[in-house]
Amino acid sequence: MNIASVREVVSAEEWQLRVDLAACYRLVAAYGWSDLVFTHVSARIPGPEHHFLINPYGLMFDEITASSLVKIDLEGRKVFDSHYDINPAGFVIHSAIHAARADARFVLHTHSLNGVAVSATRGGVLPISQQSIFVLSSLAYHDYEGVALLEGEKPRLVRDLGDKSFFMLRNHGLLTVASSIADAFLLMYIFEAACTVQLRAQAASSELIPIDQKIVAGAQMMAKQVTRSAGGALAWPALLRKLDRIDRSYRD
């Protein structure tokens, strides 16, 4: 795969955004959350144009580089030359959220097996793990309407998400939104962990121990204390070092 570098033809700010987004794709692959080429992470580029970056449709997540990311507008039109198209379902979901939420600079969506499995249960995420309390403190649900190809679903996606950070798409998968790529990834890590723990607990016993709702209600305050309000920024540099030890080509 030979993709020409765009580093010299985009702003320094956009280039850094591309590197971080490519890193996120590689991390999603490394943690086993990718679904071949069929899910998406997007980043809104700062500025009045409402442009954002998304994956080139057809590349595996562990192939994605900073230069291969596709720049599009909110209508799905490429605004920077690319040999690759984008996934139309990814465009519908991500463009709806980016357009509606100024704070949603980064949108991370997965079809992980654990996430889809929990999304197909009527109870959704249960308050049975430390990870789950952080998810439940800011969780919304959206009922399945088929593959997200229709513009008419956008208002319902936006309505159901509201101001939440965690979004469970019923029978479909998981989604997180954040103002930084570091936070979007950390939230997904917690979301995925909550789903994995829940499935293992349910497989082990039908007598689960629920966490008191008072503890769930204080989860956001506890999270800020644990991370010193830095959120994903605490883990992100270490994650990049992890990637660099494996393969630095995401930076190209």
LINMO-V354747 format. One record per pair of residues at least 6 apart in sequence whose C-alpha atoms are under 8 Angstrom apart, sorted by sequence separation. I is the first residue (numbers start at 1). J is the second residue. D is the distance in whole Angstrom. If there is no record, write none. Layout:
# LINMO-V354747
i	j	d
I	J	D
I	J	D
This chain:
# LINMO-V354747
i	j	d
28	34	6
44	50	7
45	51	6
72	78	4
73	79	7
98	104	6
118	124	6
119	125	8
126	132	7
127	133	6
161	167	6
168	174	5
169	175	7
178	184	5
202	208	7
223	229	8
224	230	8
44	51	6
45	52	5
71	78	6
72	79	5
97	104	7
98	105	7
118	125	7
125	132	7
167	174	6
168	175	6
177	184	6
201	208	7
224	231	7
227	234	7
7	15	6
44	52	4
45	53	7
56	64	8
70	78	7
71	79	6
72	80	7
98	106	8
145	153	8
166	174	8
167	175	5
176	184	6
223	231	8
43	52	5
44	53	6
55	64	7
71	80	6
98	107	8
127	136	7
166	175	6
167	176	6
176	185	8
42	52	7
43	53	5
70	80	7
97	107	8
125	135	8
166	176	5
42	53	5
43	54	7
125	136	7
165	176	6
166	177	7
176	187	6
42	54	5
56	68	7
70	82	6
165	177	5
176	188	6
41	54	6
42	55	7
55	68	8
56	69	6
94	107	7
165	178	7
175	188	7
40	54	7
41	55	7
55	69	5
56	70	6
68	82	8
70	84	7
142	156	8
174	188	8
40	55	6
54	69	6
55	70	6
70	85	8
76	91	6
142	157	7
25	41	7
53	69	6
54	70	5
70	86	7
24	41	8
53	70	5
54	71	7
174	191	8
53	71	5
54	72	8
142	160	6
38	57	8
52	71	6
53	72	6
141	160	6
142	161	7
21	41	7
37	57	7
51	71	7
52	72	6
75	95	8
140	160	6
141	161	7
21	42	7
37	58	6
51	72	6
52	73	6
74	95	6
140	161	6
166	187	7
21	43	7
37	59	6
51	73	5
52	74	8
140	162	8
165	187	8
37	60	5
50	73	6
51	74	7
36	60	6
37	61	7
49	73	8
50	74	7
140	164	6
36	61	8
74	99	7
139	164	6
142	167	7
144	169	7
166	191	8
17	43	8
58	84	8
138	164	5
139	165	7
140	166	6
141	167	6
142	168	6
143	169	6
144	170	5
34	61	7
57	84	6
138	165	6
139	166	5
140	167	5
141	168	5
142	169	5
143	170	5
144	171	6
17	45	8
56	84	5
57	85	6
138	166	6
139	167	6
140	168	6
141	169	6
142	170	6
143	171	8
144	172	7
56	85	6
57	86	5
139	168	7
141	170	7
56	86	6
57	87	6
14	45	7
55	86	7
56	87	8
135	166	6
29	61	6
30	62	8
54	86	7
28	61	7
29	62	6
18	53	8
26	61	6
25	61	5
26	62	5
25	62	7
26	63	8
26	64	7
25	64	7
22	64	6
23	65	8
22	65	5
22	66	5
21	66	7
186	231	8
187	232	8
19	65	7
20	66	8
186	232	5
18	65	8
19	66	5
22	69	8
185	232	7
18	66	5
183	231	6
184	232	8
18	67	7
38	87	7
50	99	8
119	168	6
182	231	8
183	232	4
186	235	8
40	90	6
119	169	7
120	170	6
182	232	5
183	233	7
15	66	7
18	69	7
39	90	7
119	170	5
120	171	5
182	233	6
42	94	7
119	171	5
120	172	8
135	187	8
119	172	7
182	235	8
44	98	7
116	170	8
117	171	7
119	173	6
182	236	6
93	148	7
116	171	6
119	174	8
135	190	7
92	148	6
116	172	5
134	190	8
135	191	6
92	149	6
116	173	5
89	147	7
90	148	8
92	150	7
96	154	5
100	158	7
115	173	5
116	174	7
132	190	8
89	148	5
92	151	7
96	155	8
115	174	6
131	190	6
132	191	7
135	194	8
7	67	7
45	105	8
89	149	5
97	157	8
131	191	7
6	67	5
44	105	5
88	149	6
93	154	7
96	157	7
97	158	6
111	172	7
112	173	7
5	67	5
43	105	6
44	106	7
92	154	7
96	158	7
111	173	5
112	174	8
131	193	7
132	194	5
4	67	7
43	106	5
110	173	6
111	174	7
131	194	5
132	195	8
3	67	7
42	106	6
43	107	7
93	157	7
109	173	7
110	174	5
130	194	8
3	68	7
41	106	7
42	107	5
109	174	6
110	175	6
129	194	7
41	107	6
42	108	7
109	175	4
41	108	4
108	175	5
109	176	7
40	108	6
41	109	6
107	175	7
108	176	5
129	197	7
40	109	5
107	176	6
108	177	6
125	194	7
129	198	8
39	109	6
40	110	7
107	177	5
125	195	7
128	198	7
39	110	6
106	177	6
107	178	7
39	111	7
105	177	7
106	178	5
126	198	7
104	177	5
105	178	6
106	179	6
125	198	8
104	178	5
105	179	5
106	180	6
35	110	7
103	178	7
104	179	5
105	180	7
106	181	6
34	110	6
35	111	6
103	179	5
108	184	6
115	191	8
33	110	6
34	111	7
35	112	7
107	184	7
108	185	7
115	192	6
118	195	6
33	111	7
34	112	7
106	184	6
114	192	7
33	112	5
137	216	6
32	112	8
33	113	8
108	188	7
112	192	8
115	195	6
128	208	7
136	216	7
137	217	6
114	195	6
115	196	8
118	199	7
128	209	6
114	196	6
128	210	5
129	211	7
133	215	8
134	216	7
137	219	6
127	210	6
128	211	6
133	216	5
137	220	7
126	210	8
127	211	5
114	199	7
127	212	8
134	219	5
133	219	6
134	220	7
127	216	8
134	223	7
43	181	8
24	181	7
21	181	7
20	181	7
24	185	7
65	249	7
66	250	6
65	250	4
66	251	6
67	252	6
64	250	6
65	251	6
66	252	6
63	250	8
65	252	6
27	239	8
27	243	7
23	240	7
26	243	8
23	243	7
26	250	7
23	250	6
22	250	6
23	251	8
22	251	7
19	250	7
19	251	5
19	252	8
5	252	6
